């Protein structure tokens, strides 16, 4: 069994995988690593399974060594860390590869493996990010926009009368109250943003066939009325980490 860790600013997504797929995943507060409290959650995930490897990606540099240390202490193995330098199975056509978020590389690896190239990943998280794999199978770059909740939270924080809202589906196009109006702007507005950017990417890549894979917390909500999105894969980042571990093992790097 392989342990997978996608370390984000708020949560660490931990997964357990075999050679074929991600079997289970849990979410842990990333801050729990500093207090040593994350081990209990991971232990519940692992149970009595024997762990033969671990791989991680992190966008929180201060936490990364804590996770490495915990893995060595509790499972007596060294974790593979996904970076632009350890990447396997995906070329990079990007001026400064070390500046690409490793979670975005993991997403691109998984999308390229399962959907071919070209392919686009849209991650509906704190930010809405697009990651593009070109027809040569290389990571070509991306797009970053504020996330849905980030946008509505900003409106709430910077205005006197706009409330904090919970993002959810809205059928109206003309809001009949403040909350509904904000939901229309967020949900319908961001679907329009995604639709237009996908159209532009098709023109840029000179292709009519462009699989679009959605992941992240709002992926299912947004994809429900966006036929441009080919698939929703909640565990895409963890799947990319699993594939990275397998590729490094095959090539003798583990």
C-alpha positions as CSV (number, residue, x, y, z in Angstrom):
1,X,0.0,0.0,0.0
2,X,1.1,3.6,-0.7
3,X,0.5,6.6,1.4
4,X,-0.3,9.9,-0.5
5,X,-0.3,13.4,1.0
6,X,-1.5,16.5,-0.8
7,X,-0.5,19.3,1.6
8,X,-2.5,22.5,1.2
9,X,-2.7,25.7,3.1
10,X,-5.8,24.7,5.1
11,X,-6.2,20.9,4.6
12,X,-3.9,18.0,3.9
13,X,-5.7,15.4,1.7
14,X,-4.3,12.0,2.7
15,X,-4.9,8.9,0.7
16,X,-4.2,5.2,0.6
17,X,-3.6,3.5,-2.7
18,X,-2.6,0.2,-4.2
19,X,-0.9,-0.3,-7.6
20,X,-4.2,0.4,-9.5
21,X,-6.1,3.2,-7.8
22,X,-6.7,5.4,-4.8
23,X,-8.7,3.4,-2.3
24,X,-9.6,5.8,0.5
25,X,-8.9,9.4,1.4
26,X,-9.4,11.7,4.4
27,X,-8.9,15.4,5.1
28,X,-6.7,16.6,7.9
29,X,-6.1,20.2,9.1
30,X,-2.6,21.1,7.9
31,X,-1.9,22.8,11.2
32,X,-2.2,19.4,12.9
33,X,1.2,18.4,11.6
34,X,2.9,21.1,13.8
35,X,1.2,19.8,16.9
36,X,1.9,16.2,16.1
37,X,-1.9,15.5,15.9
38,X,-2.1,14.4,12.3
39,X,-0.7,10.9,13.0
40,X,-3.9,9.6,14.6
41,X,-6.0,10.5,11.6
42,X,-3.5,8.9,9.2
43,X,-3.3,5.8,11.4
44,X,-7.1,5.4,11.1
45,X,-6.7,5.7,7.3
46,X,-4.0,3.0,7.2
47,X,-5.4,0.6,9.8
48,X,-3.5,-2.7,9.7
49,X,-2.3,-2.3,6.1
50,X,1.5,-2.6,5.4
51,X,2.9,0.6,3.9
52,X,5.6,0.2,1.3
53,X,5.9,3.7,0.1
54,X,4.8,7.3,0.4
55,X,4.6,10.3,-1.9
56,X,3.7,13.9,-1.2
57,X,3.2,17.3,-2.7
58,X,3.1,20.5,-0.7
59,X,2.4,24.2,-1.1
60,X,3.3,24.9,2.5
61,X,7.1,24.8,2.8
62,X,7.2,25.1,6.6
63,X,5.0,21.9,6.9
64,X,6.8,19.8,4.3
65,X,9.7,18.7,6.6
66,X,7.3,17.9,9.4
67,X,5.5,15.4,7.1
68,X,8.7,13.9,5.9
69,X,9.8,13.4,9.5
70,X,6.5,11.9,10.6
71,X,6.6,9.4,7.7
72,X,10.1,8.3,8.6
73,X,9.3,8.0,12.3
74,X,6.0,6.1,12.1
75,X,6.4,4.0,8.9
76,X,10.2,3.8,8.6
77,X,10.3,4.9,5.0
78,X,11.4,8.0,3.1
79,X,8.7,9.8,1.1
80,X,9.1,10.8,-2.5
81,X,8.3,14.5,-2.9
82,X,6.8,15.6,-6.2
83,X,8.6,18.6,-7.6
84,X,9.3,19.8,-11.2
85,X,12.7,17.9,-10.8
86,X,11.2,14.6,-9.6
87,X,8.4,14.7,-12.2
88,X,8.1,11.6,-14.4
89,X,5.8,10.9,-17.4
90,X,5.1,14.5,-18.2
91,X,7.2,17.1,-20.1
92,X,7.3,20.7,-19.0
93,X,7.2,23.5,-21.6
94,X,7.4,26.4,-19.1
95,X,10.1,29.0,-18.4
96,X,10.5,28.5,-14.7
97,X,9.4,24.9,-13.8
98,X,10.2,25.3,-10.1
99,X,7.5,27.9,-9.7
100,X,4.7,25.5,-10.7
101,X,2.7,24.3,-7.8
102,X,3.4,20.6,-7.3
103,X,-0.3,19.9,-6.8
104,X,-0.9,21.3,-10.2
105,X,1.8,19.0,-11.7
106,X,0.1,16.1,-10.0
107,X,-3.3,17.1,-11.5
108,X,-1.7,17.3,-15.0
109,X,0.0,13.9,-14.6
110,X,-3.3,12.2,-13.8
111,X,-5.2,14.0,-16.5
112,X,-2.6,13.2,-19.1
113,X,-2.6,9.6,-18.1
114,X,-6.3,9.0,-18.1
115,X,-7.5,11.4,-20.8
116,X,-4.6,11.8,-23.2
117,X,-3.3,15.1,-24.6
118,X,-4.2,17.9,-25.0
119,X,-6.1,18.1,-21.8
120,X,-7.1,20.8,-19.3
121,X,-7.6,20.5,-15.6
122,X,-9.9,23.0,-13.8
123,X,-9.4,23.0,-10.0
124,X,-12.3,24.7,-8.2
125,X,-10.5,25.4,-4.9
126,X,-9.5,28.5,-3.0
127,X,-8.5,29.7,-6.5
128,X,-9.9,28.5,-9.7
129,X,-6.9,27.2,-11.6
130,X,-6.6,25.9,-15.2
131,X,-3.6,23.7,-16.0
132,X,-2.9,22.9,-19.6
133,X,-1.2,19.9,-21.1
134,X,-0.5,20.5,-24.8
135,X,-0.8,18.0,-27.7
136,X,2.8,17.0,-27.2
137,X,2.0,15.9,-23.7
138,X,3.9,18.7,-21.9
139,X,2.7,21.0,-19.1
140,X,2.3,24.2,-21.0
141,X,1.1,26.7,-18.3
142,X,-2.2,27.7,-16.8
143,X,-4.7,30.3,-15.7
144,X,-5.5,31.5,-12.2
145,X,-8.7,33.3,-11.0
146,X,-10.1,33.9,-7.6
147,X,-12.1,31.0,-6.2
148,X,-15.9,31.3,-5.8
149,X,-15.8,31.5,-2.0
150,X,-12.8,33.8,-2.1
151,X,-14.8,36.2,-4.3
152,X,-17.9,36.2,-2.2
153,X,-16.0,36.4,1.1
154,X,-14.1,39.4,-0.3
155,X,-17.4,41.1,-1.1
156,X,-18.6,40.4,2.4
157,X,-15.4,41.7,4.0
158,X,-15.1,44.8,1.9
159,X,-18.7,46.0,2.0
160,X,-21.1,47.0,4.7
161,X,-24.3,45.3,3.4
162,X,-23.3,42.2,1.5
163,X,-23.6,39.0,3.7
164,X,-21.3,36.0,3.9
165,X,-23.0,33.3,1.9
166,X,-22.7,29.5,1.3
167,X,-22.0,28.6,-2.3
168,X,-24.7,26.4,-3.8
169,X,-26.8,26.0,-6.9
170,X,-29.1,28.8,-7.9
171,X,-31.7,28.6,-10.7
172,X,-32.5,32.3,-11.0
173,X,-30.6,34.5,-13.3
174,X,-32.0,37.7,-11.8
175,X,-31.5,37.8,-8.0
176,X,-34.6,38.7,-6.0
177,X,-32.6,39.4,-2.8
178,X,-29.0,40.2,-2.0
179,X,-27.9,36.6,-1.2
180,X,-29.5,35.3,-4.4
181,X,-27.9,38.1,-6.5
182,X,-24.5,37.1,-5.1
183,X,-25.1,33.4,-5.8
184,X,-26.0,34.3,-9.4
185,X,-22.8,36.2,-9.8
186,X,-20.7,33.5,-8.3
187,X,-22.2,30.3,-9.8
188,X,-23.5,31.5,-13.2
189,X,-20.8,34.0,-13.5
190,X,-18.0,31.5,-12.9
191,X,-19.6,29.0,-15.3
192,X,-19.5,31.7,-17.9
193,X,-15.8,32.4,-17.1
194,X,-15.0,28.7,-17.4
195,X,-16.9,28.3,-20.7
196,X,-15.2,31.3,-22.3
197,X,-11.7,30.3,-21.2
198,X,-12.2,26.8,-22.5
199,X,-13.2,28.2,-25.8
200,X,-10.1,30.4,-25.9
201,X,-7.9,27.4,-25.0
202,X,-9.3,25.4,-27.9
203,X,-8.4,28.2,-30.2
204,X,-4.9,28.6,-28.7
205,X,-4.3,24.8,-28.9
206,X,-5.9,24.6,-32.3
207,X,-8.1,21.7,-31.4
208,X,-11.8,21.0,-31.2
209,X,-11.3,17.9,-29.0
210,X,-10.2,19.1,-25.6
211,X,-11.1,16.9,-22.5
212,X,-11.6,19.1,-19.4
213,X,-11.3,17.5,-16.0
214,X,-12.7,19.2,-13.0
215,X,-11.5,18.7,-9.4
216,X,-11.7,20.6,-6.1
217,X,-14.4,21.4,-3.7
218,X,-16.9,23.0,-6.0
219,X,-16.1,20.8,-9.0
220,X,-19.3,18.8,-9.0
221,X,-21.5,21.9,-8.5
222,X,-20.0,23.8,-11.3
223,X,-19.7,20.8,-13.7
224,X,-23.4,20.0,-13.3
225,X,-24.4,22.6,-15.9
226,X,-21.2,22.9,-17.9
227,X,-21.2,20.3,-20.7
228,X,-17.7,21.6,-21.6
229,X,-16.4,19.6,-18.6
230,X,-15.7,16.0,-19.5
231,X,-15.3,14.4,-16.1
232,X,-15.2,15.3,-12.4
233,X,-12.4,13.6,-10.5
234,X,-12.4,14.5,-6.8
235,X,-9.1,12.6,-6.1
236,X,-7.2,13.8,-9.2
237,X,-4.3,15.1,-7.2
238,X,-3.9,12.0,-5.2
239,X,-4.2,9.9,-8.3
240,X,-1.4,12.0,-9.8
241,X,0.8,11.3,-6.8
242,X,0.0,7.5,-7.1
243,X,1.1,7.6,-10.7
244,X,4.3,9.5,-9.8
245,X,5.2,6.9,-7.2
246,X,4.6,4.1,-9.7
247,X,6.7,5.8,-12.5
248,X,9.6,6.4,-10.2
249,X,9.5,2.7,-9.0
250,X,9.5,1.4,-12.6
251,X,12.4,3.6,-13.5
252,X,14.4,2.5,-10.5
253,X,14.3,5.8,-8.6
254,X,12.8,4.2,-5.4
